[in-house]
Amino acid sequence: MSSKGIYGEQLAVGFLKAKGHHILHTNLRIDRKEIDIVSTEGTLLVFTEVKTRTSFAFGYPEAAVTPRKQQHIKCVAEAYLREHTQYEQIRYDVISILLQPGTGAEYHHIEGAFY
């Protein structure tokens, strides 16, 4: 992963904490697939994918969460839930971060981005 991606995930963790999330895992890997952040918001279990860009040259960051990437995230989530049966409600979120020199980070948090 690039240093930009790592930095973006660190920013996203802080962003979620500020919104009241309790971070359970970062970069959770199961069978070559990964979820960037697993957190709880109250009793809700949230799986979050983070996409970071420095420009819109290749489109909006969240557009990189393709149907294939969504399937990978769901596979990891299903495996996680088999081991952590206490969670009854889940949500899939996407946080896109645009890093622009001199203006800091711009966040777009899409709650319930896919099902």
N, C-alpha and C positions, 0 to 999 in steps of 0.2 A: 504494500500500500504506500502511496506517496505521502510525503510529509504534509502536503495540503489536506489529504484525506484524514490523516491522523489528527491534525489540528482541528479540522471540521468536526470530527467525532468528539473531541475534547470540548469544543464549544457547545455542541449539542447536549452533552451530559450536563454542563453547567446550566444551559437553558432549561432543560427538563427539571433539574433540581429546583431552580427558581420558580417553576410552575407547580412544585409540590410533589414531584415524582420521587420515588425511592428507587435508586439504581440497583438492580440485582446482578446484572452481567453486562460486560462490554465485549464485543467481538466473540460472541458465543458461536463455536463451531461444532457441527455435527455432520459427519460424513461429507467432508469437503464443501459443505454449505455453511453460510454464516448469517447471523443477525447482528447488526451493529450494536444495538442497545436493547436490553430487556429490563423493564422497570414496572413498578406498580404505581397506580394512581388510585389511592383508596384501596378498594378490593378488586379493581380492574387490573389485569395483566396486559401490559402494552409491549408490543414488538415494534421497534423503530428502525427504519432504514434511513441513513444519512447520506446525502449527496452534496458535495461541495464543489463550487466552481469559482473562477475568478472573472468570468465574463459570460455573456449569453451567446458567444460565438457558436457553440454547439447546442444551443437551445437552453431551456430552463433546466436546472439541476434535477428536479423531480421527474422530468421526462425520461431520465435514465433508469427509473424503476419500471422496467418493462414487464409484460406479463410473465416472461420466463423468470425474471428476478423475483417477482411476486410468488411464483410457484416454489422457488428455492426457499424463500423466507417461510412460506407455509409449511414446507417439509420439516424445517428445523423447529418451527413452533409446535407442530404435531408431536415430534419426538420429545421435545421439552415437556409438553403437557402429559405425556405418558408417564414421565417420572415425577411430575409435580401436579398431582391430581386435585390439589386443594383449590385450584383456580377454576371458577365457573364462568367468568366473563373475560373475553380477550378483545383486543383491538390492534389493528395494524396501522401504524402511523408512518409518515415520511416527513423528515425535516430537510428542507433544502436551504443551503447557506451560500450566499453570494459574498465573496471576499473582494472588496474593492479598495485599492490603496487610498489612504487618506480619509475614507469614510467608514471604515470598520466593517463589521459583518451585518448582512441583512438576512433575517431568518424568515422562512415560510414554513409553518408547522401545519401539516395536513392531518388532522385527526380522522381516523376511519378512512384512510386513503384507498383501501381495497379490502375485499372480504374473501 
